[in-house]
């Protein structure tokens, strides 16, 4: 199958996966418009100045010192954060089973990885949230320059970022928060508190839950370091301005009354689903991540049954539970279909 054939292929399944737009919700319409807006940094319209203005506006929206647009995913933001905050030979504290970009960042910066462990939540078959109690022994016994944590976890468990930031400050370490799955947090008080105004560096993936195109993301800096210099070390000199434009449009939409209304509708629909489906159990701290388990089926069996009998695709599953990822593009129709399936389990 060619790439063009792949684009034309249609699925009748209900997608609770990344990207969260579900191949239906578009902030910027018509893929063909990419050609019209595909300009270079030497274009007479001075796109670099437009990008600078867009990023400064975004920083005001998020309440950060610096916000940078990323077209190479959250991975590039993690790498740039480590490059910006460390020097070769420094120690960086990271989870032993973290996303591969965390260790890649440490290696590229010439730093030494120090690994911490997290307990697995046996009830849900995934990692629990982080805490100062877990991290402090490592900070106390090692001269740590930067700490990388993931919050929320893939399954939606959220750490106390303020407490962890206070701990890092105590030991003189920068805090880098991988908030890839929490890009909606700054736009609703009903969602967990975002790290963007707390951590030294926060990375968010717009494409995971906020309706953005793959692989659009954001890097926020809330400290004295502007990460643009570090980003220039790893980014292409021929950026995709169509993708950068979708980031600007994505943020403006989320911050608009229309965007906030759509997000609120999603949250209300999710609340209704959870209140209705009392025959299954829901876990996690983030309502947009439906972590579901059944008393009668294993997580793997539940996943297979949802897919085979109801045409519902989950994001991931384990022996205990199924993760159905929702975002700004998840429709009421999709959730109704899921609700009917869960009630028939």
N, C-alpha and C positions, 0 to 999 in steps of 0.2 A: 504494500500500500504506500502510495506517495504521500507527501505532506499535504498536497492540494486535496487528494482523496480523503485524507484524515479530516481536513476542515469541513468537507461536505458530508461526512458521516454523521448521522443523527442518532441520538439515543432517546428512548422513551422511558428510561429509568429516572427515578427521582434521585438527584445527586445531593448527598450530604457530605461533600468532599471539598478539598481545595481545587481550584479557586472558588471562592464563595459566591461569585456571580452566577454560578451554575449554568454558564453558557447562554444565559438569557438576559441578564441585567447589564445594561451598558450605560456608563456615565457619559462617555463620548461615543456617539453612534457611527456606524459605517466604517468597516475595516479599510475600505479603499481610500478613506481620507488620510491614511498614514502616508501615502505617496505624496499627497498634496502638501503635507506639513513636514516632509522629510528633508530638512535643511541642514547645513553644516555650521560650525562655529565661526566660519569666515563670511557667512551670509551678511549682506548689507543691512539687514534688519536688526543686526546686533542681538542675536538670541542669548548671548552670555549675560547681557545686561537684564534681559527679560527674566532669565533664570535666577539671577541674583535677587531681583525684586520679588519674584515668586517665593523664593526661599525665606526672605526676610518677612514677608507677609505670613508665611506658614509658622515661623517662629513666634510671631505675635499671637497667632491663633492658639498654639500649643503652650505658650507661656515659657518658652525656652530661650537660652542665649543664642543658640544656633540650631537650625534644622536644615538638613541636607537631603536632597532627593536622590534616591538610589534606583538604578535600572539594572542592577546585577544582584537583586535580592538582599535579604537581611544578612546573608553571609558576608557580603562586602562591607556592610556596616560593622559587623563584629570584628573583622580583620582591621578595618581603619581605626576602630576604637582602641584596640590593643597597640597598634603602631603609633597612635597619637599619644598614648599615656605611659608608654614604657620605653626603656632602652635595652639594648642587647645585654643579656646576662641577668636581667631582672627576673624575679619569681612571679608567676601568675597562677592564682588559685582558680581551678575549674573543676567541674564535675567529671568523674571518671567515665561516665557514659553520656556525655553531652553531645550536642550536634557537632558534626565533624568540623564545622567552621571554627569552633572554639579552639580546638587543638591546632588546626591549620594556622590560625591567627598567631598563636604562641610561637609556633615554629618559624613562621615568616618574620616575626619580630626578633628572632634570635633569643627568645626568653626561655626560662626553665619552667616546665609545667609542674605544678603541685596539685595532686588530685584529692578531692574530698569525696566522701561517700554519702549517698542518700538511701534511706530505707525504702523498701518497696511496700506499698499499701496492699496487704494481702487480700483485703476485701474487694479491691478493684483491679488488682493485677498490674499496677503501674506505680511510678515513683510518687512519693509524698512531696509536699511543699518544703521549701528550704526554711532555715531559721538561724538566728545568731548563735544559738547553742551548738548547732552543727558546725558552723564556720569558725567560731572563736579559737578552738584549740589549734587549728591550722595557722591562723593569723598570729597567735601567740608564740608559736614555736618556729615560725619561718618569717623571714623578712619579705613580705608580700607587697608588690607594687600595684597590682590590680586584681580584682575579683570578678569573675564572670558567673552570673546566675541566670537561670531560665525561669521566668514567671510571666504569664501563667505557664504551667507545664502543658504538654500537648493535650492532656486530658482535662485541663481546666482547673488545676489546683494552684492557688495564688499565694505567694509569700508576702510577709510583712516587709515591704521594701523600706519603709521609714526606719524600722528597727535595724535592718541589715546595713543601711546607709550609715546610721549612727555608729555601728560597730566598725565599719570600714574607716570612718573618720577618726575613730579612736586609735586605730593602728596605722593611719597615714596611707591608706590604700584607696585607689580609685574603684568605684563600683560601676560595672558594665552590666546592664540588664537586657537580656534577650527577651523582649516582649513581642516577639514576632506574631504570636497569636492573640495579642491584646490591642490591636490597632483601633478598635471601637471604644476602648475604655475612656478616652478623654471626652467623649461626646454624650455620655449619659451617666447620671448619678446612680442609676440602678445597676450599673456594672461595677466590677472591682476598681479600686483606685489605680490609676496609671502611674508608671514610674517616671514619666517624662519630666516632671518637675522635681523629682527626688534624686534619681541616680545621676552620676556624672555623665554617663552615656546610656542612651536607651535606643534600641533598634526595634522597629515595627514593620511587619509585612502587610502592605495594603491589600495584596492579592489573597491573603488567607481568609480574612473575615470582613474586610472593609470594602469589597466590591472592585478592587483594582485589578488591572491586567497583570499576568505573570511577566516578569518577576519584580514588579514595582514595590518599593519599600522606602523607609525613612530612617535617618540617623539623627537623633537629637543629642545635643550637648548642653548640659546644665552647669558646666564648670568653666574655667578660664580658657580651656583649649578649644580652638576652632578646628574641627576634624577635616576641613577641606584639603589641607596640605597632605594629610595621610591618604585621603581618598584619591588625590591626584597621582599617588604612587602606584595605585592598583587599577584605576579606571582607564578606559579607553579615551583617547583624545578625539574620538569621533562618536560622541554620545548620540543616543536616539532622542531627538527633540520631540517626536510624536509621543513616545513613552513619557518623557518628562512633562509634556503638556497634559497627559492623562492624570499624572500625579497631582498637578495643580488643580485640575478640575475635580478630582476625587476628594481632595481636602476641602475645597470650596463647597462641594455638595454636602459632605458630612457636617460641615459647620453651618449650613443653611437651615432655615426653618423647614424646608421640604425634606432635607436629609435627616434632620432630627425627628421629624414626624414619622418618616419611614422606619427609622431605628426603633422608635417607641412602639410602632405597630408590630415590629418583629418581636420585641420583648414581651408585649402583651399576649401575642399569639403563642409564644413559648410557655408563658405562665399558664395559659389555658390548657395547653397540651399536657403539661406536667400535673396539673390539678385533675385532669380527666383520666389520665392513664395510671390509675392507682394499682394496676395489676403488675406493674414493673417498678423497679427502684432506680432513682436518679442520683448521681453523685457529682462531686466537683464543686467549685466555687463560682463558676462562670456559666450562666444560664444558656449562652450561645453554643456551648459545647455539651450536647446531650450525651452524657455518659450513662449508659443504660445496662441494667442486668436483670435477668429473670430468675425466678426460683426454680423453674422447670428446665431451663436450657443453659448450657455453657455459653460463654461469650461467642465462641467460634460457631456453635450451632445456631445461636440467635442471628448472627451475621449471615450465615448461609440461608436461613429461612427467610429473612427479610429480602435477600437478593432473589432467591429462586421463586418464592411464592408471591412476592409483592413488588418486585422490580425496584427495590430500594438499596442504593449503594452507600455503605458507611465509609468513613475515613480510615479507620483501623479497628482492630479487635484483638482480644486476647482470650485466655481461657475463662476469664471472669466476666468481662463486659464488652460492650460495643460502643464506639465513639461515632456519633453522628454530628458532623460539624455544620453549624449554621452561621450565616453572615447576613450582611445588608441585602444580599440578593436572594435570600431564601424566602419564597413566597408562601402566602397563607394556604394556597392550593397544595404545595409540597407538604406542609406541616399537617394538613388535613389528611392527606394520603398516609403519612407516617402514623398519625394518631389512630386511624382505622386499622392499620396493620398491627400496631402494638396491642390494641384492644382485642384483637383476634388471636393473640398468642396463647 
